[in-house]
Each structure stands twice: as C-alpha cells, then as structure tokens.
Amino acid sequence: MLDLEVVPERSLGNEQWEFTLGMPLAQAVAILQKHCRIIKNVQVLYSEQSPLSHDLILNLTQDGIKLLFDAFNQRLKVIEVYDLTKVKLKYCGVHFNSQAIAPTIEQIDQSFGATHPGVYNSAEQLFHLNFRGLSFSFQLDSWTETKYEPNFAHGLASLQIPHGATVKRMYIYNGNSLQDTKAPLMPLSCFLGNVYAENVDVLRDGTGPSGLRLRLLTAGCGPGVLADAKMRVFERCVYFGDSCQDVLSTLGSPHKVFYKSEDKMKIHSPSPHKQVPSKCNDYFFNYFTLGVDILFDANTHKVKKFVLHTNYPGHYNFNIYHRCEFKIPLVIKRDSADSQTETCTTYSKWDSIQDLLGHPVEKPVVLHRSSSPNNTNPFGSTFCFGLQRMIFEPFHPGAVWRGKFSQPFIMGHGTVDGGKQLGCLCCQLFLSVALILCSTDLKRLSPHLGWQKGEIEEGHVMTARVRSTNFLSLGASGSRPASIPWTPVSITGSTL
C-alpha cells in the first residue's frame, strides 16, 4: 500500500517520486514506468469521439488514484483519490488516513483545521468540504438530506453532519474552486534541465515555408550559487539549409539521433530502378520535449525537413513526443477578393481546412505503420490526400479512417527529377502524420513520402498495464516487443 504525502494546491507523492500539478503527461508516465513494480494496473482513459472535450486520465486502479490532465496542454490539472482504503495519506508528516485511522470529518478537522462551510450536492448525495487547493467529499444518507442543507439564519449548527462520516473522495487542484480550476504552468522542478517549446510558428517567404520560429522555456538561475531558479523565455529560429552545427548552436544537443534505413515509397517514383542507392543515410535530430524532429541530408548535412508532433491519444506515436503548439499561415486565394491568410493550428479541424483550400481530387495513398513485419498496428491504416501542394492524413482514433482534426506537420525541401527544387511543408493530421506543402506536382512528390518508415513511428505504445510495457520511449528508433499485448483503453465522451 502506498504511503503518500498530501500537499494542497501542489502535489501527491513520497520520498522517491511526486505527482505535481502542472507536470507534463510524459513525466507522469515516466514515473509509472520507473516504479512499475510498485504501481501496477494503470489505465489510460480518453474520449475517443472528442479527445479535446474531456480530460486525459491516468487511472491507478490498484491504488485508487486518478491523474487528470488537461486535454489541450496535457499538464496535470487535478489529482483525485477516489478509494481511500487503498492508500495511506498524511499531511505535514501526520497520517489522517490509514488502516488504523479512518478519514472521518472529525479527523479532517483535526488535521487541516477550520475552513468555510461545506456544500451539499443533493444529486450526488455528497457533502463537499473545501480548503484552498484541496477538497474532501463525504458520502451522506439520502433520508437525512434536509439536515445537510445550510440554513445560515440559524448559524452553522444547522449543518448536522453525523459523527463518523468518512471521506469518499479527495481532490488536489490549483486555486479555490475545483470546478473552475486549470492546469498551472509547469513548475520549475519539472524542467529537469530540459527546454520546452511554448509555441512554434512557421515562417514563410515569397516561395513558401522557410523555417520555424520557436518560443522556448527553460529553468535558469541568476548569478550566484544559491540564487533562486526562475523561468527563462527566449526565441530561436531554424531555417531550411541550416547546417548541423547551426542547429546545434541554436537548439542544443538533441535527445537522440536517428538514421533512416530505407525509403518504402521509392517504388512510387517514375523510375525507381534507375535510382542509385545512397551510400549514406539521412538522419534526424529528435527533440522530444520540443515535439520536433529535424531531418538532415546525408551528403550536405543541411536541414531539409521538419516534423512537428501534436501527441493526440490513440495515435501510433502517442507519448513519445511532447505536444507541439504550432501555427501555420495558409494563403487563401478568393475569386472575388485579394488573397487572405488563415492559420492552421494544432487543433484545426480537417473539414475546416478543406473548406479553406478546397477538396482533394486525387485518390489517396494508403499509409500503414508497423515497427516490424511481425507486429500489428492496432490503429489501422490511414490515407494521405493531396490538396494544393499539400498532403493531409486525416485520421479518427478508434477507426480505420475518418477525416476529422488536423495534427503535427512536416516541413522540408529537396530535389525531384534530377534537381528541380522542392519546398514542402508537412502537417500531421489528428492522430496521424502528414500534410505537405510543396512547389511541385503531387504525382512527382511521392518519392519524398518515405519518411513514414522509422522516422516518427518507432517506439513503444502505451498499454493498460505499466508492468508489461514501455510507456515512454527514449527514442524514435526504439523497437516494440512483439510479446507485449496492445490494449490501449479508450472511452466515449459521454462516460467520462
């Protein structure tokens, strides 16, 4: 049984680990992975039909704890203990819930002190006692319901809470109201020496996309050894054609370097048998905390592609990268007006993008991801649609394909047919991978779709049991063991 310290408006944990409000999803999963022998039977709950409308939940079924993450920024918003019989809890080092101490209303008053009058919810038959950043819910009998309705004209004595009423649920959150709480900013203790991207803007010139502008966050220190750490914000730009050294000096060392091994879309090129195999392999810089991959040409060592990830639950690569909050300016030409600029974001819907750019006329290309021939992709195949020098890959979680939302993107340039320059921007769609903007005919673009094998699809996928899986892959080139069962858990929005 876990023995945990409760810190209102901050955290729940012990000496070895701590779940802190504002913590990124990947860090919480890393804790579960590291302590998989102690914390077992973890479920991942999300809304399959509307993943942005409901929180993403890590349910520790063996310990009676739920971690609720904001659907947009994927930071820890609420910590809920829904079964206090499965865990020991203490405050300021003194237990208020254990096998020997029942969490009665008298015990809560003794441990946490006085607070404002509670609120009775007749629909749930629960009495809520609220502190700042901490709430307790007591189960009360329905036949005495009228006794719990506050009548302030007669004083607080009108709240006749029976002696021995025990806590049914406990919530830790930020602020004064559980209903209005939001996930706080990432605490400095969660940076762990990493740099995170607050947002990423796509830069454009007269010919199309030219690079990325990243607004970065890190925990820095002032002068002096004992100076308090504080958050630093700065901007960096990376462009097509930048050298490997330029990127290293701008963004720092990547978390991992991945070398491409093959191009499975080569067969769709006009004359695949005439192409001379390269003696060198293109390589990626994987920046997991930025949600960005950068592809370098093997011969020139120049940037030729960017990959941005939005990390939707249900995607094949979920939880390998942090969500990248990107903005892509789209130039829309109207018949009766001047060109207008619209913005495609991480949360743009595929239907709305089609309304802006028009519907695709070419047949889609089927895309299937798998880490090995003997492995199975539980999310099925997806389709890539060409649209105004872009390739979209609409995908709906839990189904083989449905055009819904838009997700990460890839940006790149290279050569086609003996040197004709190609400028392309790939945007990965909702739980999927790819929209490409380019300056060449889509029929001649197919040889450059080979990124799908090994570039961002590798790594372990989450399953319902932490014991038997690697929740957070350390690199995009990781292999997925065939013996691990694939049992991702999803629930509909109505049941969340």
Steps between C-alpha positions, in 0.01 A plus 500: 500500500635841401576749779469850352537860616223744407606856415191715427510689171824325407561126506454144619805276549771361723879514533559309174252671265237771487205583275504880477226723358618639167717195432505390133331173414827344386664557839211339687519202267876481555438476876253216445748326275787531749292371792305237308565237766321713760237681293316245288185475289491848349224592258513783246154655453409750229203600291519315172245718321608837640848485657518878546172519692597278792806463717758231437511272805758263643306268732710315760238234569703310760556817708169679449657811341414692183728754333301740282693679224371798304394390152678792331831565678524144642619619842375355828187690609338297780612215726206292622512229766172314450562199729668593828505137617778420250750766605647664810490880512673751724521876533809671645636156590192395703264235366132585464414188300640151557391153604496617861363852444167556327468824300195627688383859494639541853839369387504737202416794726777401740761456225419796273330747732200725446362597162188650342164322528467201272263455208250217465430356155157335516541334158816316606405483869848629581609765746801696371743659745735738322840640589722697265629251243345206687146356523346207687171333406298317767231242418175577686171313531212621283238476776670777699547721196312796645736511797795580275343797325666809657275745675726787593215679680540245778879492491742224405330263743238443230759292308438178687775275369484162676798396707718243328422609144804395295666647193399338172720709267783748529611753234820700469484791255616855435297794635186530711246316284516146366245583229699798370851363543751498215832325460771733635818584315769237511682530836873559491560161664362328187743656249783265605748686280284472187373769265131507405322674214218734599400544135646453151427732207559403138694769314416573137657693216387568144548138392352325804611376843855595590547379858380497859494759775492334842409672826688296759473462877766382743585528869797731542687639799625847577853580611620317806482139607208550740292714267140389457419339168258680272343434162675640195326571170685546171450455127702304247461460123601204284490518119520266206860468394641554850797280572516242773726734698251786461221291650718379786596856592136614476309219674771305676569129485206277399367232730585243236629468145318259271633379162258404226543148369270481197249684284186290459337755267781472249292260290258783415768710333502520115810281457588332830737251334713785363561658840845425633491385864659754730805397698395731784176527694311816584472556871264664747557711807221397741399775745238322710422784742455742210279261302727553200716285271748650254618301197847560354623401157765229523730665244468873570406477871244775444146521639244376250198403710325580827259268680265642764299276732172571674482186714130415486393193700430203277774585254765241420776726641309628802718614794833475322505876443355796687221687323624768261276809498556610140344763273514474122396803290300395194456737206143473367422641154143609438345558157343832592750630754866527580694219663421438865712332764347240728676311777518125544574396858549183697124488560370590152234272358554322172157602376578867555831467314317346205255789502791743477717321248246295306436128489762256367449362150769230494453159654669454838814301571462231766747533787563223751738515794665205665825465689568155354341258249386274785336780696147633472386860501174509704405842360479379141602666175446863407464690172706789364314756288668748268360852512662813353857374536418356839442147619254448785462183700160520673456243769240433769606309812342160535410474132687404184447849358280802539592851405476705815765714662843612395818418695884530461678597188812446301685767316776434255671557168707294264541415134267324257578359156863590463520824696169685479464662841220397732379704795257310717315533826352189657228529761405193695127470542304407804660184640683456177793617295498734217418805306760605246524839332721490197581685180483203267237271354363249752559211258871579516502541875445136594869410531524746787238328711746241623534666839219288637720200562706537814507876518221565744313179528741293703482464877284328754127559519312524826295210632272452794769344720813688588669177607507362147578802288730791437276805534757760397749408233835672523533520125314479177711206394392269781351161422167376629518147645258270325418321827342807663121505467354812341209602722457878489191609691258757361154604608235712340447858601163430659653268760788722607 
